[in-house]
Amino acid sequence: RLRNHHSSRMKRPSASLSVRNDPAATARGSVGAWVADRQHTGLAMALVWIAFARSIIPDSFTAGDADPVPSSSNFFTNQLVLLMLFGISLYLIFARAKLSFLLLRSTNVFLIALIVLAAASAFWSIDSSATTFGLFHILVDSLVCVAACIFGWQPKRCQQTLRPIIAMILAGSIIFGLVRPDLAIARPAWVLGETQSYWHGLTTQKNQLGGLASIGAILWFYAWLNSETKLVWALFGMAVSVICLLLARSSTAIAATAFVLAFFMLMRDRRALPGRYGRFFVLLFVAVIVVYTLTVLQAVPGLEALLSPVASLAGKDTTFSARTQIWQLVREHIQASPYLGTGYGAYWTGANTPSPAHAIFMKKMYFYPGEAHNGYLDIINALGAVGLIFLLGYVALYVKSSLQLVRVDRNQATLYLGLLFQQLVINLAESTWLYPSFNLIVMVFATVGLARAFVDQRLRT
């Protein structure tokens, strides 16, 4: 945002990037010099940290249970925190309304379309109250990320905000596992073919810890690779991330992490992007994900043969730890509303709700998975084919914008692509797309940060 030095109304700089009178710059023929914005930097970071921790750490734990049960006594406190995040973020955004409007115009239009579609689904949802509740969580997390990209902005804002909180939660998970193994380590789920215990630490289950550790490993490895932090902190961050990644035994998270770290090493070669071969590699990877999604959906006959090599890569059998049966039951439910879905967040709501999911899965599989274990399938189940089209549009536009950013800020564009690739792989066997969790915060932060980079570029020009 540019501060007009001819305006008498503005008494002090309040923009993220402002222009001030500079005789030396004027002599060079420039309008003014860019001034870093440090206003409310700590407050915006604190909002992200609170929202991030709130999306991970449950209210309480039940000994010997893989799924900690939230305590009802803390329900009001949790909602109060949510309302606090909503109010403060909204205030910060309106405090710089013009900059917020510029940022909104540059933000990935398909992400906005997905959120609007989720809001509209309340009208045809099988459980409108669950849809409204989940939508409010999405709105709060999104507003927090926008506020963090308006105040105290600088190009490395995303990773510098997320790295510390992720490292603290992962380190806390290790300590918690050593002190209270009965609460931090869960028994294997025999119905899914698991034979070994696994850690979930301060999170609710192993895949959540594995996904968090995966993002932590990616951010800290990137920081070391680009000398963004001291070596001792980079080693500490990578150490706790790798330890939690291995203890969680999440093969999907391990595969996603390995792929992204290899991508970072490839990008060290300046010829990789934005050259022809680098772009071909990025587009080929996205195409493979699309083909796999079509395979899971059984949209194209004969593609089922592709499941075997993908399963081997993920370290699973061809049933993906009984996921194929889950996918089949979810596909049957999709037939009830294939175009618009049955409502955002309305299907996986547990027992004693309007959703038939709990009764169906307990009857046919003797357990309740709580998700389809495929993010693309869950999007179709909730928002129909229209939702899937918006999701694919979001991915395509995100990749396009990142490739454009390579010309301006190669390192930051590489990180944004790496975070997207991690989510593309994770959602092959887990459901994180548009789900109110730390994954949503990471991707919205990256998406808005990507948009902010182009806003700054236009303002500088």
CORTA-V169060 format. One record per backbone hydrogen bond with DSSP energy under -0.5 kcal/mol. NH is the residue of the N-H (numbers start at 1). CO is the residue of the C=O. If there is no record, write none. Layout:
nh=[NH & NH]
co=[CO & CO]
This chain:
nh=[4 & 5 & 7 & 11 & 18 & 20 & 26 & 27 & 28 & 29 & 30 & 33 & 35 & 37 & 37 & 38 & 41 & 44 & 45 & 46 & 47 & 48 & 49 & 50 & 51 & 52 & 53 & 54 & 55 & 56 & 57 & 58 & 63 & 64 & 65 & 68 & 70 & 74 & 75 & 78 & 79 & 80 & 81 & 82 & 83 & 84 & 85 & 86 & 87 & 88 & 89 & 90 & 91 & 92 & 93 & 94 & 95 & 96 & 96 & 97 & 100 & 101 & 102 & 103 & 104 & 105 & 106 & 107 & 107 & 111 & 112 & 113 & 114 & 115 & 116 & 117 & 118 & 119 & 120 & 121 & 122 & 123 & 124 & 125 & 126 & 131 & 132 & 133 & 134 & 135 & 136 & 137 & 138 & 139 & 140 & 141 & 142 & 143 & 144 & 145 & 146 & 147 & 148 & 149 & 149 & 150 & 151 & 157 & 160 & 161 & 162 & 163 & 165 & 166 & 167 & 168 & 169 & 170 & 171 & 172 & 173 & 174 & 175 & 176 & 177 & 178 & 179 & 180 & 183 & 184 & 185 & 186 & 190 & 192 & 193 & 194 & 198 & 199 & 200 & 201 & 203 & 208 & 209 & 210 & 211 & 212 & 213 & 214 & 215 & 216 & 217 & 218 & 219 & 220 & 221 & 222 & 223 & 224 & 225 & 226 & 227 & 228 & 229 & 234 & 235 & 236 & 237 & 238 & 239 & 240 & 241 & 242 & 243 & 244 & 245 & 246 & 247 & 248 & 249 & 250 & 251 & 254 & 255 & 256 & 257 & 258 & 259 & 260 & 261 & 262 & 263 & 264 & 265 & 266 & 267 & 268 & 268 & 269 & 270 & 272 & 278 & 279 & 280 & 281 & 282 & 283 & 284 & 285 & 286 & 287 & 288 & 289 & 290 & 291 & 292 & 293 & 294 & 295 & 296 & 297 & 298 & 298 & 299 & 300 & 303 & 305 & 306 & 307 & 308 & 310 & 311 & 312 & 313 & 314 & 315 & 315 & 316 & 320 & 323 & 323 & 324 & 326 & 327 & 328 & 329 & 330 & 331 & 332 & 333 & 334 & 335 & 336 & 337 & 341 & 342 & 343 & 346 & 349 & 360 & 361 & 362 & 363 & 364 & 365 & 366 & 367 & 369 & 375 & 375 & 376 & 378 & 379 & 380 & 381 & 382 & 383 & 384 & 385 & 386 & 387 & 388 & 389 & 390 & 391 & 392 & 393 & 394 & 395 & 396 & 397 & 398 & 399 & 400 & 401 & 402 & 403 & 404 & 405 & 406 & 407 & 408 & 409 & 413 & 414 & 415 & 416 & 417 & 418 & 419 & 420 & 421 & 422 & 423 & 424 & 425 & 426 & 427 & 428 & 429 & 430 & 432 & 435 & 437 & 440 & 441 & 442 & 443 & 444 & 445 & 446 & 447 & 448 & 449 & 450 & 451 & 452 & 453 & 454 & 455 & 456 & 457 & 458 & 459 & 460 & 461]
co=[2 & 3 & 4 & 9 & 35 & 33 & 22 & 23 & 24 & 26 & 25 & 20 & 18 & 16 & 153 & 36 & 38 & 40 & 41 & 42 & 43 & 44 & 45 & 46 & 47 & 48 & 49 & 50 & 51 & 53 & 53 & 202 & 61 & 182 & 62 & 66 & 68 & 71 & 72 & 74 & 75 & 76 & 77 & 78 & 79 & 80 & 81 & 82 & 83 & 84 & 85 & 86 & 87 & 88 & 89 & 90 & 91 & 92 & 93 & 94 & 96 & 97 & 98 & 99 & 100 & 101 & 102 & 103 & 104 & 108 & 108 & 109 & 110 & 111 & 112 & 113 & 114 & 115 & 116 & 117 & 119 & 120 & 121 & 121 & 342 & 127 & 128 & 129 & 130 & 131 & 132 & 133 & 134 & 135 & 136 & 137 & 138 & 139 & 140 & 141 & 142 & 143 & 144 & 145 & 146 & 147 & 147 & 154 & 156 & 157 & 158 & 159 & 161 & 162 & 163 & 164 & 165 & 166 & 167 & 168 & 169 & 170 & 171 & 172 & 173 & 174 & 175 & 176 & 180 & 180 & 181 & 198 & 188 & 189 & 190 & 189 & 186 & 247 & 184 & 184 & 200 & 205 & 205 & 206 & 207 & 208 & 209 & 210 & 211 & 212 & 213 & 214 & 215 & 216 & 217 & 218 & 219 & 220 & 221 & 222 & 224 & 223 & 223 & 230 & 231 & 232 & 233 & 234 & 235 & 236 & 237 & 238 & 239 & 240 & 241 & 242 & 243 & 244 & 245 & 245 & 249 & 250 & 251 & 252 & 253 & 254 & 255 & 256 & 257 & 258 & 259 & 260 & 261 & 262 & 263 & 264 & 265 & 266 & 268 & 269 & 272 & 275 & 276 & 277 & 278 & 279 & 280 & 281 & 282 & 283 & 284 & 285 & 286 & 287 & 288 & 289 & 290 & 291 & 292 & 293 & 294 & 295 & 294 & 294 & 300 & 302 & 303 & 304 & 305 & 306 & 307 & 308 & 309 & 310 & 311 & 312 & 311 & 317 & 319 & 320 & 319 & 322 & 323 & 324 & 325 & 326 & 327 & 328 & 329 & 330 & 331 & 333 & 334 & 337 & 381 & 382 & 343 & 347 & 356 & 357 & 358 & 359 & 360 & 361 & 361 & 361 & 367 & 427 & 430 & 427 & 374 & 375 & 376 & 377 & 378 & 379 & 380 & 338 & 339 & 383 & 384 & 385 & 386 & 387 & 388 & 389 & 390 & 391 & 392 & 393 & 394 & 395 & 396 & 397 & 398 & 399 & 400 & 401 & 402 & 404 & 405 & 405 & 409 & 410 & 411 & 412 & 413 & 414 & 415 & 416 & 417 & 418 & 419 & 420 & 421 & 422 & 423 & 425 & 426 & 426 & 430 & 432 & 435 & 435 & 437 & 438 & 439 & 440 & 441 & 442 & 443 & 444 & 445 & 446 & 447 & 448 & 449 & 450 & 451 & 452 & 453 & 454 & 455 & 456 & 457]
